[in-house]
Amino acid sequence: MKCLQDYARLVGGEAISEIREKASGLRGRRIVHINSTNEGGGVAELLNSVVPLMNDIGVETDWKILNGTSDFFTLTKGFHNALQGGSVELDELKEHLYTLTNAAFCTYASIDADCVVVHDPQPLPLIKFHKKKQPWIWRCHVDLSNPNQTLWEFLKKFIIEYDLVVMSSEKYKKKDLQLEQRIICPAIDPLSDKNMWLSREEIINHIQKAEIPIDKPLITQVARMDQWKDPEGLLEVFEQIKARFDCRLVYCHSPASDDPEGTEVLSTTLRKAQKLVQSGDVIFVNGTNQLFVNALQRFSTIIVQKSISEGFCLSITEALWKEKPVVTTNVGGIPAQLREAENGFLVEPYDTTGFADKVVQLLQNPDLAEQMGRKGKEIVNNDFLVTRLISDYLDLYSTLLDGHN
């Protein structure tokens, strides 16, 4: 089991001491995080690192998973899409399913803590069905730049019951929310299986086990099969790249239990990619093995992220940590990680040709790609490691709990 001290060699002893000092004022306090899945997606990865490390420094931290039916998760996936600008059809039956699932959870799941952190829209209504005696935080990880207004008005009835909202970007703040909105960017765990250092031998071993040929440069996208990750649009980009530079595209995807659309998006993308898959130019691989994802990112020449909308995108953070140049889209929280032409390139989401041009530029200029990779790790090391996230959370808890007392 990792402990905070293990990170001292990466961030320095002073940063570790500062975190311990902040934690000392919260000893004896209990925090609980609630979300809708323990695997698949960035929220689960974050909590898998944050929860044990908080307990290691003496801040008692629990993690509970909201249970729901397949109908519930189909509904909340629609909510996720609508919060990012998609359409939604609300009716009394859907609203009832949404609230009833949360009400049922409260009948058997004890929420005995000094502070409650609720992640994303799935468990948002819990606050209505629990006798509130402590500060509650809604931590929203999705892109709220342009939410569907019908859904927003419905969800706002629950949000206003919270003491504070945490978002990933200043552009997500909402003028019609009369409560504090604080920005805390997500972060990666550099010592997790997905981000730990791997030897060249280990990297090659994982790549060969997955039967990925190593004869050409690899362009890789690591993402759930989700319409907002635009996997079909990336195929169009790759066709332009392939016409100018001989390389291979890898889609590394993994399912999440609260994302029922993934299978359908994968099937649709596979159909569109059929000829490219048959020729060996495009490969689809499962990314549930974190060590394999680590090795794939490290072996890849360029990491791409062709998102239409994005809350923050930790797969970009992971790539930068591994000193890989990134070509991605100028949406959501992504620009917070990129310094244009320093550690990667930002392209408008529907600019297929511009995206292809930037990838080809890096393929043709390996020195530039290497230079960008080095800069990327420096930025992540300064701003986007889990130790910084823990420090931010400790500040947040202290402020809320002091004010609550």
N, C-alpha and C positions, 0 to 999 in steps of 0.2 A: 504494500500500500504506500502510495506516495505521500510525502509530508511537505509542508511549506519550505522547510530548509533545503530540500532537494533543488529548489529553484534559485538558490543563492548564486550558484555559478553562472547563471544566465542574467540575472537582474542585479546582482550585488547584495552584499550583506546589509547595507543601509536601507535598501527598499524592503527587505525582509523584516528588519527591526521595526521599521515604521508601521508595517502591517500588524505586527504583533502588538505594538503599542495601541493601535486603534482597536484591536480585538479585545484588549484587556478591559476596556470600558464596557464591553458587551457580555462579559462572562456571566453565565447564569441566565442569559436571555435565550429564548427559543424562537427560531425562524422556521417557517414551513413554506416550501415551494409546491405549487400545484400546476400540472400541465396534463396533456392528453396522451402522451406516449413516452416510453422509456428507451426507445431506440428508433433510429432513422430521423435525420434532420438535425439542424443546428441546436435547437433548444435542448434536446436530450443530451447531445454531446456536451453542451455547456454545463448542464446540471450534473452530469457524470463526473465532471472535474471540480466544480465549485462546491458541491455539497460535502464531499469528503474533506476537502481542504479547509472549509469553514469549521468542520468538527475538529480537525487537527489543531486549529489555533484556539479552540475553546468556545466557539460560538455554536451552540447546539442547533443543528440544522437538519430538518426532515424533508422528505420529498414524497409527494403523493400523486398518484396517477388517476385521473378522472376516467371512470368506466363508461362506455357507451355502446349502443348497438350500431350495426352497419348503417342503418337509416340516419342515426344521429351524426355519424362522421361524414356521410354523404352531404347532409345538410350543412355541417360546419365547414366542409371543404368549399361549399358554395359561398358561405360567408367570407371565407378567406379570399376567394376570388373577387367577391364584390367589394371587399375592403381595398383591394388593389385596382378597383375601377371596373370590374365586371358587372354584368347585370344580375338581378336577383328577383325572384318572385316570392314575396312573403304572404302568408295567410295564417289564420288562427291555428290551424293544425300544426304547421311548422314551428310557430312560436311556442306552442304548447309542448311539442317534443323537445325543443331546446331547453326550455325552463324546467320541464319535468325531469329530464335526465340529471340536471344539476341539483334539483330538489331531492331526488332519490339518493344521490351521492352523499348529501348532508345527513341522511338518516343513519348511515353506517360508518362514515369516515369522520373520525374525530379531528377537529381543527383546533387543537389546544396549543397555542403559540402566542408569543408576544408580538409577532409581526407576520403577516400573510402576504406572499408574493404569488399572484395568479398570472400565468403566462398565456397570452393570445386569447382568441375569442371563445374557444371551446368551453373553458370553465368560468368565463366571465360572470354569469349570473349567480355563482355560488354566494356572493355577498348578500343576496336577497333572502337566502334561506339559512343563514347562520346568524346567531346572536352576536353582533359585532361589538367587541370590547377591546379591540386592538387596532393598530393601523393596518390598512390593506393597501397593497400596491398592485396596479395592473401593469404588467410588463408586456408591451406589444412589440412583437418582432417583425411584423409585416409592414409593407410600404403603404403608408396612410396619405400619400401625396394627394390622391384624388379618389376618395372612397365613394361608393354608391350612396347617394344621400338617403334613400329609403332605408337601407340597412343601417346607416350611421345614426339616423334618428332613433331607430329601434334599440341599437346597442348603447346609445348614449344614456338611456334610462338606467342602465346598470353601471356604466362608467362613472357617472356623477356621484355614486355612493362611495367611491374609493377616495382615499386620502391623497393619492399621488399617481401619476401615470409616468412610466419610463418608456422612452422611445429611442430609436437608433440614429435619428437624424433631426436636425433643426427644421428641415422642410416638412416634417410630419406633424409639427405642433398645430393644434386646432384652436382657432379664436373663439369658438363657441363652447369650449370646455372651461368652466370657471373653477379649475383646480390646478395645482402645480403640475407642470409637465417638464420632466427632467431628461436630459440626454445622457445615456450611457451606452457606448458602443460595445457590441459583443467582442469576444476575444478567443484565441485558441490556446490550447494546453500544449506547450512545446514538448512535454514529456509523455504525452499520450501515445498509444500505438500508432495513431494516424500522423503524428508529427515528430516522433523521436528520430534521432539520427540512425541511419542505416548504412551499412557498408556497401560498397559496390557489388560485392559477391551476393549479399542478401537481396539487393535490388534486382539483380539479374535473375536470381533464383525465383523470386515471386513473378517476374514478368514471363519467364519461361513456363512456369507452372500454369499460368493463365493462357498459354499458347499464343502469346502476342509476338509476332515476328519483330525482330530488332534490326531489320535491314534498311529501314527508312526512318526519317524523323517522325516523331509522334506529336500530333496536336490532340490535346485531351480536354474534354469537359467533364467535370465531376459534379453531378447534380441529380436530384430527383427527376423522374420523368413527369414533368409538370408543364402545362401550357405556358406559364410565365418564364420558364427557362428556354423557351423557343427552340426545341430540338429540331423541328422541321426547318426552321429558318437557318439553323447552323448547317444543315445539309446543303442548302443553297449556297452558303458562304464557302463551304468546302469544295463544292464543284468548281467554283471560280479559282480557288487556291490550287486545286489539283491540276487545272489546265496550265498553270504557270510554274509549279514546283512539285516534284515527286515526293509525296509524303502520305501519311496515313492518319485517319481520324479515329479516336477512341471515345466512345460514350461510356462513362463509368456511372452507373446509376444504382440506387438502392431503394427498396420500398420503405414506407412508413405506415404504421398501423392506422394512423388517423388521416391518411391520404388515399381514399379509394379510387381516385381518378388515374393513379399511376399506371395501372395495367393497361387501360384504354389508350393513354398517351403513348406508352411503349409500343403497343400493337400498331398504332397509326404510323408512328415513326419508322418502325421496322418495314412496314409495307412500302413506304416512300423510299426507303434506303435499300430495297431488295437487291437491285443490280450492283450497287456499291458494296454491299455485304458479300455478294457472290464473287466479286472480283478481288475481295480482300482489302479494299481501300478503306472500308469503314468496319469497325469492330465494336460490338456491344458487350460490355462485361458487367458483372454484378459487383457492387461495391460494398457489400456487407462486411467483408473482411478488412478491418482498418489497416492492418499491416500491408495488405496488398495495395490499398488506395495510396498509402504513403509511398510505397515503392513506385507505383505508376506515376504519381506526380513528380517524383524525383527523376524518373527515367525520361519523362516527356521533354520535348524540346520547347514547347510553348503550351501554356494553359490558357484556355479560352472560356468565356462565360457570356453566352448570347442571350442575356435576360431581357425581357420586355419590362418587367417590374421586379424589384428586389428589395427586401427589407434591409439587408446588410451584405450577405454573401460571404460566409466564412471559408468557402472553398477557394476564394481569391486570397484571403489571408493566409491560408495553408500554402498556397502556391508561392506567395511572396516569401514566406518563411523559408521555403526550400530553394530560394534564389532562382525562381523561374520567372521569366518575363510573361506578362499577362496582356492579352487583348480582350477587352470587355466593353460593356455598354454603359453609357452615361445615364444611369437610372438609380433611383433610391439611395441607399447608403453606400453604394459602390464607390463614388468619387471621394469619399472620406479616406479611402485606402490608397488611392492612386495619385501620383504626381505625374501629370501628363508628360510623356516622352522621357521621364526619369526612371520609373520602375514599371512602366507599361503604357498602353494606349487606351484611351476612351473614345468610343465611337457611338454615334446616335443609334438607338435600338433597331431601326429599320434600314439602316445604311449598309446593305449587303456588300456592295462593292468596296466601300470604305473599310469595312471590317476585313475583307479578304486582302486588301492592299496592305494593311498594317501587319497581318500575319506573314505575308510574303516578304515584306521589308525585313522582318526579324529572321526569317528563314535564310534570306540572302545575306544577312549581316550578323554572323554568329558573335562577333566581338561586341556589337551593340546589345545583343540579347544577353550576353554574359554581364555586361556593365549594368543593365537594367535589373538583372537578377540580384546582384550584390546590393544595389540600392534598396530593393524591395525588402530584403531581410532586415536592413538597418531600420526602416520605417516600422515594421512589425515589432521589432525588438523594443522600440521606444514606446509604442502606443497600444499594441493589440495582443499582449500576452495575458494569460489568466490572472497573474499577480496584480496587474493594474485593475482588472475587473473586480477582484476581491476587495481591493482597496476602495474602489468606488462604491461597492455595495456596503462596506462597513461605514463609510461616511453617510450613506443614505439611511441605514438603520439607526445610526446614532442620532441623526437629526430628527427622524420621525419619533423615535422612542423617547428622547428627551422632551420633545414638544408634547407628546401624549401624556407624559407624567405630569 
